[in-house]
Amino acid sequence: MKSIWVCFTSILLFGSQITCHRGEPSETKEYQILKDAYLSGHLTVVRSILAGKSKERGLHPKESILYLKSLFYLKEWKEFFLVWKDSNIHPPELVLLYFKVLLLVGEDENVNEAELNQLMDLVMVSPEAILLYLRVKNHKISVSEKKLFLAQVNAFRNTLDVLEKELNRK
């Protein structure tokens, strides 16, 4: 009887571990379905599903990013700001979108120093970041920032020239 109980318990534990591990792939599959819907242009569907999930249990970081992108392209600015404030994840792409929304809305949202620093970090890789930074700061920049931006513009031009030569060669 004792051996039957041990066997039953081990089967039960093993079965529960399999069930727990099944939850992870289903969430990955669910995210992939949402991502595919987003990429195929079903932004309203993605938004409504992620809005519901957000209210129920909160969003995973990837879902939060997808939600913010959907809100941006749907021009849902108020909801974008609300989700932005609740989200702890601000990858470079979303930082650019956030500052675009600030400029599009024309509201004087309080831009905290950390967000401005994130935008400044993107100056080296994105000409758009320079433009957004200038507009957010109302073109009030220091001489050193101006020199940095002009040097970066030249670097971008050089990169574009090299890219054009490579494309023409192929």
C-alpha positions as CSV (number, residue, x, y, z in Angstrom):
1,M,0.0,0.0,0.0
2,K,2.9,2.3,0.9
3,S,4.5,1.7,-2.5
4,I,1.3,2.5,-4.3
5,W,1.0,5.7,-2.4
6,V,4.6,6.7,-3.3
7,C,4.0,5.8,-6.9
8,F,0.7,7.8,-7.0
9,T,2.4,10.8,-5.4
10,S,5.3,10.8,-7.8
11,I,3.0,10.5,-10.8
12,L,1.0,13.4,-9.4
13,L,4.1,15.6,-8.9
14,F,5.4,14.7,-12.3
15,G,2.1,15.5,-13.9
16,S,1.9,18.9,-12.1
17,Q,5.4,19.8,-13.4
18,I,4.3,19.0,-16.9
19,T,1.2,21.1,-16.5
20,C,3.3,24.0,-15.1
21,H,5.7,23.9,-18.0
22,R,2.8,23.9,-20.5
23,G,1.8,27.4,-19.3
24,E,5.0,29.0,-20.5
25,P,4.8,27.8,-24.2
26,S,1.1,28.7,-24.4
27,E,1.9,32.3,-23.3
28,T,4.7,32.3,-25.9
29,K,2.3,31.1,-28.5
30,E,-0.3,33.6,-27.4
31,Y,2.3,36.4,-27.7
32,Q,3.3,35.1,-31.1
33,I,-0.3,35.3,-32.3
34,L,-0.6,38.8,-31.0
35,K,2.7,39.8,-32.7
36,D,1.5,38.3,-36.0
37,A,-1.8,40.2,-35.7
38,Y,0.2,43.4,-35.0
39,L,2.5,42.8,-38.0
40,S,-0.5,42.1,-40.3
41,G,-2.1,45.4,-39.3
42,H,-4.8,44.2,-36.8
43,L,-3.9,46.9,-34.3
44,T,-7.4,47.4,-32.9
45,V,-7.6,43.7,-32.1
46,V,-4.2,43.7,-30.5
47,R,-5.1,46.8,-28.5
48,S,-8.3,45.4,-27.2
49,I,-6.8,42.0,-26.2
50,L,-3.8,43.6,-24.4
51,A,-6.0,46.2,-22.7
52,G,-8.1,43.3,-21.3
53,K,-5.0,41.5,-20.2
54,S,-3.6,44.6,-18.6
55,K,-6.7,45.0,-16.4
56,E,-6.8,41.3,-15.5
57,R,-3.2,40.5,-14.6
58,G,-0.8,43.0,-16.0
59,L,1.3,42.6,-19.0
60,H,4.6,40.9,-19.6
61,P,7.4,43.2,-20.9
62,K,7.0,42.1,-24.5
63,E,3.2,42.5,-24.4
64,S,3.7,46.0,-22.9
65,I,5.9,47.0,-25.8
66,L,3.5,45.6,-28.3
67,Y,0.6,47.4,-26.6
68,L,2.4,50.8,-26.6
69,K,3.3,50.4,-30.3
70,S,-0.3,49.6,-31.1
71,L,-1.5,52.6,-29.2
72,F,1.0,54.8,-31.1
73,Y,-0.1,53.7,-34.5
74,L,-3.7,53.9,-33.6
75,K,-3.1,57.5,-32.4
76,E,-4.5,56.8,-28.9
77,W,-2.3,59.4,-27.2
78,K,-4.0,59.6,-23.8
79,E,-4.0,55.8,-23.4
80,F,-0.4,55.8,-24.6
81,F,0.7,58.2,-21.9
82,L,-1.2,56.2,-19.2
83,V,0.4,52.9,-20.3
84,W,3.8,54.6,-20.6
85,K,3.7,55.9,-17.0
86,D,2.7,52.4,-15.7
87,S,5.4,50.6,-17.7
88,N,8.8,50.1,-16.3
89,I,10.2,49.1,-19.7
90,H,11.4,51.8,-22.1
91,P,13.5,50.3,-24.9
92,P,15.0,52.8,-27.4
93,E,12.2,52.3,-30.0
94,L,9.6,53.3,-27.4
95,V,11.6,56.2,-26.2
96,L,11.5,57.6,-29.7
97,L,7.8,56.9,-30.0
98,Y,7.2,58.6,-26.6
99,F,8.9,61.8,-27.7
100,K,7.1,61.8,-31.0
101,V,3.8,61.6,-29.1
102,L,4.8,64.5,-26.9
103,L,5.5,66.6,-29.9
104,L,2.4,65.5,-31.8
105,V,0.1,66.2,-28.9
106,G,1.7,69.5,-28.2
107,E,1.1,69.1,-24.5
108,D,3.7,70.1,-22.1
109,E,4.0,66.7,-20.4
110,N,6.6,66.7,-17.7
111,V,9.6,65.1,-19.2
112,N,11.8,63.8,-16.5
113,E,15.5,63.9,-16.6
114,A,15.8,60.1,-17.0
115,E,13.6,60.1,-20.1
116,L,15.6,63.0,-21.6
117,N,18.8,61.1,-20.9
118,Q,17.4,58.0,-22.6
119,L,16.7,60.2,-25.7
120,M,20.2,61.7,-25.5
121,D,21.7,58.2,-25.5
122,L,20.0,57.5,-28.8
123,V,21.6,60.6,-30.4
124,M,24.6,58.5,-31.5
125,V,22.5,56.0,-33.5
126,S,19.5,58.0,-34.6
127,P,19.2,61.3,-36.5
128,E,15.6,61.3,-35.4
129,A,16.7,61.4,-31.8
130,I,18.6,64.6,-32.5
131,L,15.6,66.2,-34.1
132,L,13.3,65.1,-31.3
133,Y,15.8,66.4,-28.6
134,L,16.1,69.8,-30.3
135,R,12.3,70.1,-30.5
136,V,11.7,69.0,-26.9
137,K,14.4,71.5,-25.7
138,N,12.8,74.2,-27.9
139,H,16.2,74.5,-29.7
140,K,17.8,75.7,-26.5
141,I,21.0,73.7,-26.4
142,S,24.5,74.3,-25.2
143,V,27.4,75.0,-27.5
144,S,28.9,71.5,-26.7
145,E,25.6,69.8,-27.6
146,K,25.5,71.7,-30.9
147,K,29.0,70.6,-31.7
148,L,28.1,67.0,-30.8
149,F,25.0,67.1,-33.0
150,L,26.8,68.6,-36.0
151,A,29.5,65.9,-35.7
152,Q,26.9,63.3,-35.5
153,V,25.1,64.6,-38.6
154,N,28.4,64.3,-40.5
155,A,28.8,60.8,-39.2
156,F,25.3,59.9,-40.4
157,R,26.1,61.4,-43.9
158,N,29.3,59.4,-44.1
159,T,27.4,56.2,-43.2
160,L,24.7,56.9,-45.8
161,D,27.4,57.5,-48.5
162,V,29.0,54.2,-47.7
163,L,25.6,52.5,-47.7
164,E,24.8,54.0,-51.1
165,K,28.1,52.9,-52.6
166,E,27.5,49.3,-51.3
167,L,24.0,49.2,-52.7
168,N,25.2,50.5,-56.1
169,R,27.9,47.9,-56.2
170,K,25.4,45.1,-55.8
